Each structure stands twice: as C-alpha cells, then as structure tokens.
Amino acid sequence: MQIFVAFVFLVLIIALAVQVAVSGAFRKRGVRLVAKLHEGPLPRKIAGLPQPVLEFAVRCGAESGTKLRIASLTQTGELRAKQGGPFAKVAAWQAITLGAPGFVWLGRQDWGPFPKLRILDAYVAREGRLEVRLLGSIRVAEASGPALTLGEAYRYLAELPWAPDAILGNPDLEWRLVARNIAEVRMATPAGPARVSFRFDAAGDIVEMEAKERPALDPDGTEHRRPWRGYFKDYRRIGPRRIPASAEIGYVYPDGYEPYCRLSVTDYHLAP
C-alpha cells in the first residue's frame, strides 16, 4: 500500500512539473511576441488625414514624431466562446503597436486560485495567431493561416481608438471620409485588405465600429464572413491618453447582433 501511494504521489509530482513547464513555455511565447513588437518601426507623421480623424486623435492626446512604439492596456471584462453561450470573466493585458500594424493580447480566465484558461491572440509580423490552453498547458484551441491573419488585421483596425498615436503615425493605414461623421480605414495584409468604418458622435468621438465581412471561425473551425460591430464609450483620461474606457464587440448573425466580448480598460501606458 505504501509503495502504491508513493507511486501515485510521484506521478502527481511529475504531472505537475510537466504542467508548470508547458505553461511557462506558453507564457514565454507571448513574451517573445511582445519583444518583436518592440522591434518595429517608430511612428511618423502622416499627412492628409480626414479632419474628423485628425481632430479625434489630437483630442485624445496623440503625438506625432515620438520615440514611442507600444501602447499597453490592462483590461477586465467578459467573453463567450460561441453564439448564445455563457459569458465568463476575463482579465487581460494587451500591447498595440503605433508605427506599424501589430498587437498581442494575453487573456486569462481563472478558476479560483488556478488558471483555468490562458488565451494568446496576436497579429505580429503580418501574421495572425490564436491559441487557448486549459490550465495554461493543455491546448484546447489553436488557429493560424490566411483567414485568421485577416481577422486579426481587422481587430487591429477596430481597436485604433485605444491607440490614437497609431492614427497619427502608422503609414500602413489608409483613411478616407465616406460621410460627414463616418471614416473608413484600410490596410493591406498577406491575406487581402482589411477595412473598418468608424462613426463619430456630435462631440467628435468614435462611438461605433463596423466591418462588413470579417472572417470568423466557429468552434469547429468552420470559416464564415460576417458583419462585425463594436461600440466605444466612457471616454476619459487613463494614464497619458484620453481613450474609451469601455468597449463591446460582436457579430451580426441572421437573427441579429450579438456581442461576444465586453472589456474595460483599467490601466494604460506608452512605451518605446
């Protein structure tokens, strides 16, 4: 009996050691991706921005010609994995590049003191990647390829209200005014162009985002092109910039719009 108990104990110790090692490797992969973002180009002043776009960025405190490459955000909120599914609380940290397209989003959903899920969502070096791990070590979802790359490029564009310095300083972004209070931003990717439209309110703040055909992957891996929407509110100064403190993102299904992500920004920094 004592030998059996000792054997079980040894197996548990080995399993725990493997879990810790694999989880640590997953975290290090995220750190390496963020390091790549810091190697990107500095933002530079972009001429010819539509007036509402320029005024929005300046009102938010954006500066051109700085030595800053990254906007980093700490977030809390809730996510759901599929249409009609339950929301689960999430905490996240995100880095967004200012001089070229790119971001790394590291999310976690905890189960008491234990990490239930770890999420890596990124667009780095013009390539998208998504990985979800149970307990930080057991892979439960992974995606890459052209559809994901294009979808992540859409996400970078949609979150520009959180990176007003990129509006002023990312030369890969092409802006045009399509209505008095609507501007479209476009960028090229290896998987095709990504386009997002922003609607400005009477005060000149971006309050809504819309894309007509963002690639979406169902839990079974099936790809769809669906209308995509986002809403921004609660503009306030957080750290060095005035940004929307809250955002909601969702898809428009045949039976109507449904959000899958709600996030609030709790901290904000700029870094070289």
N, C-alpha and C positions, 0 to 999 in steps of 0.2 A: 504493500500500500504506500509506504513512504517513497519507494522508487517511482511509483506511478505519479504521485503528487509532485515529486521533484521534476519528473519528465514534463508534466503539464506546465509547471512553473517555468521551465526552461523554454518551452515552445512559446509561451506568452511573452517572455522577455525578448526572444528572437523576433517575434512578430511586431512587438512594439519598436524595436530597434530598426526594423525594416521600414515601418510606417514613418518614423521620425526622419530617416534618411531620405525616403522618397518625397515626403512633404518638404523637407529642406531643399531638395533639388528643384522642386516646383517653385518655391519662393525665389531661389537664386535665378531661375529662368526669367521671372518677372523683373528682377533687379538688373539683369543683363540687358533686357529690352529697354528699360528706362535709361540705362547708360548710353545706349545707341541714340536715344532721343537727344541727349545732351551733346552728342557729336554733330548734330545737324546745323544748318546754316543759321546765322543771326537774321532777325527780321530786318527788312529795309523798307524805306518809304515807298508806298505805291501811289502813283498819280492817277487821276481820273476816276476816283471812287464816286458813285452816285451820292448826292448831297445827303439824303437821309441816312445812308450807311456811314458816311464820314462823320456826321454830327452825332450819331449814336455812339460810335467808338470813342470820340473825343469826350462826350458826356460821361462815359464810363471810366475815363481817366487814362485811356490808352495813349502810349507814346511811340513815336517812330524813331528809328535810328538808335535803339538802346542795345545794350550788351546782354539782354535777357532772352533766353531760348525757351523757357518752360513756364507754363502756368500749372500749379499743382493745387488740387482741391481735395478736401476731406468731406465725405458725404455720408448721410444716413438716409434710409428710405425703405422701400419695399419693392419686391419683384415677384412676378409669377412666370412660370416656365411655359405655359401653354394657354390658349384661349379658354376662358372660363375657369381656369384653375385658381387655387387659393393664392393670395399674396403671402409672402414671407419676408420678414425683416432682413435688411442687408446693411452692412457698413462697408465703405469703400474709400479707396484713395486713387486719385487719377492724376496723370501728367499729360498735358496737352502742349504740343509744340507750337511756336509762334512764327517761325521763319519758313517752315515747310510743313506739309500735312503729316500728322502723326499723333498718336496717343497710346497710353497704356492705362487700362482700368483694372484694378485689383480689388475684387469684392470678396466678402466673407459672410456666410450665414452660420451662426453658432448654435450649438445645442448645449445649453448650459455653459459650463466652462470649456467645452470641447468644440473644435472647429468642424461643424457639420459639412459645409461646402466651402470650397475655395474656387474663385472664378477669375480667369485671366482672359481679358478681352482687349485686343490691340490692333493697331494699324501702324506698322513700323517698316521703314524702307520700302514703302509702296506694296506691302503685303499684309493681309489680314489674318488674324488667328484667334481662335476661341477654344478655351479648354476649361472644363469643370471637373473638380476632383472631390470625392467624398472623403471626409476626414483629412483633407489635404494630400491624400496619397492615391486613392483608388479612382482611376479615370472613369467618369460616367458619361462624359460628352466631350467630343473634340471635332473641330471643323477647320478647314482651310480651303484654298482653291479660289477660282475667279469669283464665284458668287459671294463668298464671304468677304473677299477683298473689296469688292464693290460695295457691299453692305456696310463695311467698316468705314469706307470713304464717306458714305452718306452720313454716318454717325459723326465723323469729324466735322463735317459741314454744319450739321444740325446743332452742335454744341458750341459754335462760334460765339454766341452771347456770353459764354463763360471764358472766352479768350479774346477780348476786344483788341488786344495788341496784335493778334494774328490778322484781324480785319485790316489793320493799317499796314502790316508788314509781311504778309505771306504772298509772294509773287505768283504762286501757283493758283491763286483764286481769281476767277473772272466774275465780275459783278455787272449787273445791268438792272435798270429800273423797269419793271413791267407794268406798274400802275403807280398812282400818286403815293400810295402807302405800302407798296409791295416791291421787294427787291429779290432777284434771283442770284444765287452764287453757284458757280460751276467749277469743277476741276477734273482734269484728265487722270485716269488710272490705267494700269495694265489690263483691267477688265472692262474698260469703257468709261464714258463720262458719268460723273455723279452730279446731280442737280438738286438743290433745295431752295425753296422760296421762304422768305420771312415777311411777316406782316407787322407793321409799326402802328402803335396806337397814336392818339392825338398828341401825346407828350413826346413822341419820337422814340419810344422804347419798343424793342422787339417783344411781341407777346405771343406770337404763333409761328410755328414752322410747319411746312408741308412739302412732301415729296410724292410724286405720282406713282413711281414704280420701284420702291426699294426692295431688293432681294430679301426674302425671309425664308428661314429654314424651319420646318416643323420638327417636333421631337424625333420623328422617324427619319429625318434627313431629306424629306421632300422639299424641293425649292418652289417658292411662289414669288410673284411680283405683286406687291400690294401697296395701296396708298398708305402713307405714313404721316402721322401728325404729332406735333409737340406743342406744349404751352408753357410759357415762362411768366413768372410773377414774383412779387415781393422784392423788387429791386432795392438794394441797399449797399452800402459800402462794407465790404468784407476784406480786411487787410488793405492792400494797396489799390483795389479797384472797386468800382460800383458794378455789381453783377446781379442777375436774378438769383435769389436765394432758394427758389423752388422751381421745379420743372416736372412735367408729366409727359410721357411718350407712349404712343400706342399705334395700332394698325386699324385701318378701316376694312372690316370684313363685309361680306354680303349683307349681314344683318345689322351693320352699323359700326361705329367707332368703339374700340375697347382698349383702355390703357393696359400696359404690362409693366410699366416702370414709373415710380414716383421717387424723386430724390430731392433732398435739401442739402445745401452747402453749409457746412459749419466752420470751415477754415479755408483760407486762400492765400497762396504765396506765389511770388515770381522768382525765378532762379536763372542763373547763367547756363 
